[in-house]
Amino acid sequence: MRNPPSGTARATISVAISVPALVETNGSAVIYTGWTGTGSAPGSGTDTAASFTLTANTTLTWNWAPFVVRANVTPGPGGGQIMLQWPSLAGKSYDIFFATNLLAGFAPVAMDLPATPPNNIYQGAIGPAGAGFYKVKMK
């Protein structure tokens, strides 16, 4: 009977991992902004998926930012203007909705706005009601 050769063997493992672009939970939302890695996944990226082969101790950190819409109102001739600004993700589009009464539902104001990372901006006239609610939907 022969003995197997002695020595050290290293195993390699291929890993493919992904995260969603937007996570909503408990009434709040976060938007994915990229990843950073060490070891077998050095560097960084903005794709929601990463693939690499493990050959060393590795850390992969997914980076997130709150999905918060900021609103600024400015006076102007013929009425005020509202400017909405929110974090933007490449490859996505956004719809803007408005309501004067939360119980009555939202009506579309602007649809299919393309992403303009790192932020999107929408500016429009304030309607005759003078007050209301805006909603930004990512798709």
Contacts in CASP RR format, 6 or more apart in sequence:
PFRMAT RR
TARGET T0000
AUTHOR 0000-0000-0000
METHOD contacts of the structure
MODEL  1
MRNPPSGTARATISVAISVPALVETNGSAVIYTGWTGTGSAPGSGTDTAA
SFTLTANTTLTWNWAPFVVRANVTPGPGGGQIMLQWPSLAGKSYDIFFAT
NLLAGFAPVAMDLPATPPNNIYQGAIGPAGAGFYKVKMK
10 55 0 8 1.000
12 53 0 8 1.000
12 54 0 8 1.000
12 55 0 8 1.000
13 53 0 8 1.000
13 54 0 8 1.000
14 51 0 8 1.000
14 52 0 8 1.000
14 53 0 8 1.000
14 54 0 8 1.000
15 51 0 8 1.000
15 52 0 8 1.000
15 53 0 8 1.000
15 54 0 8 1.000
16 49 0 8 1.000
16 50 0 8 1.000
16 51 0 8 1.000
17 49 0 8 1.000
17 50 0 8 1.000
17 51 0 8 1.000
17 60 0 8 1.000
18 48 0 8 1.000
18 49 0 8 1.000
18 50 0 8 1.000
19 32 0 8 1.000
19 48 0 8 1.000
19 49 0 8 1.000
19 62 0 8 1.000
20 32 0 8 1.000
20 48 0 8 1.000
21 31 0 8 1.000
21 32 0 8 1.000
21 48 0 8 1.000
21 89 0 8 1.000
21 92 0 8 1.000
21 138 0 8 1.000
22 29 0 8 1.000
22 30 0 8 1.000
22 31 0 8 1.000
22 32 0 8 1.000
22 67 0 8 1.000
22 89 0 8 1.000
22 138 0 8 1.000
23 29 0 8 1.000
23 30 0 8 1.000
23 32 0 8 1.000
23 64 0 8 1.000
28 66 0 8 1.000
28 67 0 8 1.000
29 66 0 8 1.000
29 67 0 8 1.000
30 64 0 8 1.000
30 65 0 8 1.000
30 66 0 8 1.000
30 67 0 8 1.000
31 64 0 8 1.000
31 65 0 8 1.000
31 66 0 8 1.000
31 67 0 8 1.000
31 87 0 8 1.000
31 89 0 8 1.000
31 138 0 8 1.000
32 48 0 8 1.000
32 62 0 8 1.000
32 63 0 8 1.000
32 64 0 8 1.000
32 89 0 8 1.000
33 46 0 8 1.000
33 63 0 8 1.000
33 64 0 8 1.000
33 65 0 8 1.000
33 87 0 8 1.000
34 44 0 8 1.000
34 45 0 8 1.000
34 46 0 8 1.000
34 47 0 8 1.000
34 62 0 8 1.000
34 63 0 8 1.000
35 44 0 8 1.000
35 45 0 8 1.000
35 46 0 8 1.000
35 50 0 8 1.000
35 60 0 8 1.000
35 61 0 8 1.000
35 62 0 8 1.000
35 63 0 8 1.000
36 43 0 8 1.000
36 44 0 8 1.000
36 45 0 8 1.000
36 60 0 8 1.000
36 61 0 8 1.000
36 63 0 8 1.000
37 43 0 8 1.000
37 44 0 8 1.000
37 58 0 8 1.000
37 59 0 8 1.000
37 60 0 8 1.000
37 61 0 8 1.000
38 58 0 8 1.000
38 59 0 8 1.000
39 56 0 8 1.000
39 57 0 8 1.000
39 58 0 8 1.000
39 59 0 8 1.000
40 52 0 8 1.000
40 53 0 8 1.000
40 54 0 8 1.000
40 55 0 8 1.000
40 56 0 8 1.000
40 58 0 8 1.000
41 50 0 8 1.000
41 52 0 8 1.000
41 58 0 8 1.000
41 59 0 8 1.000
41 60 0 8 1.000
46 90 0 8 1.000
50 60 0 8 1.000
52 58 0 8 1.000
65 87 0 8 1.000
66 87 0 8 1.000
67 86 0 8 1.000
67 87 0 8 1.000
67 138 0 8 1.000
68 86 0 8 1.000
68 87 0 8 1.000
69 84 0 8 1.000
69 85 0 8 1.000
69 86 0 8 1.000
69 134 0 8 1.000
69 136 0 8 1.000
70 84 0 8 1.000
70 85 0 8 1.000
70 86 0 8 1.000
71 82 0 8 1.000
71 83 0 8 1.000
71 84 0 8 1.000
71 85 0 8 1.000
71 134 0 8 1.000
72 82 0 8 1.000
72 83 0 8 1.000
72 85 0 8 1.000
73 80 0 8 1.000
73 81 0 8 1.000
73 82 0 8 1.000
73 83 0 8 1.000
73 126 0 8 1.000
74 80 0 8 1.000
74 81 0 8 1.000
74 83 0 8 1.000
75 81 0 8 1.000
79 125 0 8 1.000
79 126 0 8 1.000
80 125 0 8 1.000
80 126 0 8 1.000
81 123 0 8 1.000
81 124 0 8 1.000
81 125 0 8 1.000
81 126 0 8 1.000
82 123 0 8 1.000
82 124 0 8 1.000
82 125 0 8 1.000
82 126 0 8 1.000
82 134 0 8 1.000
83 121 0 8 1.000
83 122 0 8 1.000
83 123 0 8 1.000
83 124 0 8 1.000
84 96 0 8 1.000
84 121 0 8 1.000
84 122 0 8 1.000
84 123 0 8 1.000
84 134 0 8 1.000
84 136 0 8 1.000
85 119 0 8 1.000
85 120 0 8 1.000
85 121 0 8 1.000
85 122 0 8 1.000
86 94 0 8 1.000
86 119 0 8 1.000
86 120 0 8 1.000
86 136 0 8 1.000
87 118 0 8 1.000
87 119 0 8 1.000
87 120 0 8 1.000
88 94 0 8 1.000
88 115 0 8 1.000
88 116 0 8 1.000
88 117 0 8 1.000
88 118 0 8 1.000
88 119 0 8 1.000
88 120 0 8 1.000
89 115 0 8 1.000
89 117 0 8 1.000
89 138 0 8 1.000
90 115 0 8 1.000
90 117 0 8 1.000
91 114 0 8 1.000
91 115 0 8 1.000
92 115 0 8 1.000
92 138 0 8 1.000
92 139 0 8 1.000
93 112 0 8 1.000
93 113 0 8 1.000
93 114 0 8 1.000
93 115 0 8 1.000
93 138 0 8 1.000
93 139 0 8 1.000
94 112 0 8 1.000
94 113 0 8 1.000
94 115 0 8 1.000
94 120 0 8 1.000
94 122 0 8 1.000
94 136 0 8 1.000
94 137 0 8 1.000
94 138 0 8 1.000
94 139 0 8 1.000
95 108 0 8 1.000
95 110 0 8 1.000
95 111 0 8 1.000
95 112 0 8 1.000
95 113 0 8 1.000
95 136 0 8 1.000
95 137 0 8 1.000
95 139 0 8 1.000
96 108 0 8 1.000
96 109 0 8 1.000
96 110 0 8 1.000
96 111 0 8 1.000
96 113 0 8 1.000
96 122 0 8 1.000
96 134 0 8 1.000
96 135 0 8 1.000
96 136 0 8 1.000
97 106 0 8 1.000
97 107 0 8 1.000
97 108 0 8 1.000
97 109 0 8 1.000
97 134 0 8 1.000
97 135 0 8 1.000
97 136 0 8 1.000
97 137 0 8 1.000
98 106 0 8 1.000
98 107 0 8 1.000
98 109 0 8 1.000
98 132 0 8 1.000
98 133 0 8 1.000
98 134 0 8 1.000
98 135 0 8 1.000
99 105 0 8 1.000
99 106 0 8 1.000
99 107 0 8 1.000
99 132 0 8 1.000
99 133 0 8 1.000
99 135 0 8 1.000
100 129 0 8 1.000
100 131 0 8 1.000
100 132 0 8 1.000
100 133 0 8 1.000
102 133 0 8 1.000
106 133 0 8 1.000
106 135 0 8 1.000
109 134 0 8 1.000
110 122 0 8 1.000
113 120 0 8 1.000
113 122 0 8 1.000
122 136 0 8 1.000
END
